[in-house]
Amino acid sequence: MLKKFLYTTAIVVFTFGSVQSLAAPVVRVLAPIELPSNFQYPNGITRASNGTLYVGSVTSGRILRINPQGKIETFFAGSDQVFAANALRLDERRGILWGTSSDFLGVRTPNGETIRRPHRIFAIDTRTGKILRVILMPDGGFGNDIALDEDGGVYVTDSSRPRIHYLAPGATQLQIWAEDRRFSSKEIGLAGIARRSDGTTIVGLFSAGELLKVIPQPPGGVKVEPIPLVRKLENPDGMQFASDGRLLVTEGAIKSGNGSLLRIDALSPGTQPKSIETLARGMESPVNLTVSDREIWVTEARIRHRLVPGREKQIPDRFFIRRFTLSR
């Protein structure tokens, strides 16, 4: 179990037994939350204002609820309709937990064939745990991550088509909010999404390692601009804006296995290309995160073994939520 340790550099290196640190305080590393032994591959994560966390499994659709005292219970057991929880975002005002349920691993049939169920988004009542809505992704798209707006609208990145979809409040079908050739990828396309209160949105290209800015334009259009970086990211995934306006990004690192938590001042005018600050590294498949003021919770999915040939059977025996507090 990772012990509490005051971090004294811009880089934290994880091992399962200790944390190595150097100089220049940036973030404090808190003890991780170890998840129940029967819960695997955490992915979606979101937080209520009272400190309650919701954590979803990417392979089962099961969603845990963790109260501020650390008590863990099953909020939603998963179902035929919700078989994965790739992303979770909480509309606390309306009591709705939104998520994506995309069957990226598929189901293996007795004859060895892999079948993938239609990808979808879902809404669950946070009071009752009942499914409120299930909406299929248009044109066989792959819903990856979610951002919400103040009116209850839902933005969804599509990893297989160069689109960001939008579900208006009360609507029953997703519509295209932004479509651009720069969202395209020969492998996995759009993944993480972070939306600022003025509507400016950042998305990441998972395989290409790039970030793009999407700016709303009257009357209802958008402008897409690349965000120049000092290097390509290794599988940028979940992202959220910190309270100071800088972007926090998980770097999944399928090839190297050295997953990181990054901070990028992506929207400030001036310096180009944008520098990349590594807050923590050495995580195994960090995939998503949630943020409250200076506190950060990261889901460490540890799912890389399912993606690297020859390692499929190396199933981890423990799964964690990693926790950090920014000092500045």
Buried (B, 14 or more C-beta within 10 A) or exposed (E): EBEEBEBBBBBBBBEEEEBEBEEEBBBBBBEBBBBEEEBBBBBBBBBBEEEBBBBBBBBBBBBBBBEEEEEBEBBBEBBEEBBBBBBBBBBBEBEBBBBBBBBBBEEEEEEEEEEEBEBBBBBBEBEEBEBBBBBBBBEEBBBBBBBBBEEBBBBBBBBBBBBBBBBBEEEEEBEBBBBBEEBBBEEBBBBBBBBEEEBBBBBBBBBBBBBBBBBBEEEEEBEBEEBEBEEEBBBBBBBBBBEEEBBBBBBBBBEEBBBBBBBBBBBEEEEEEBEBBBBBBBBBBBBBBBBEEBBBBBBBBBBBBBBEEEEEEEEBEEBBBBBBEBEE
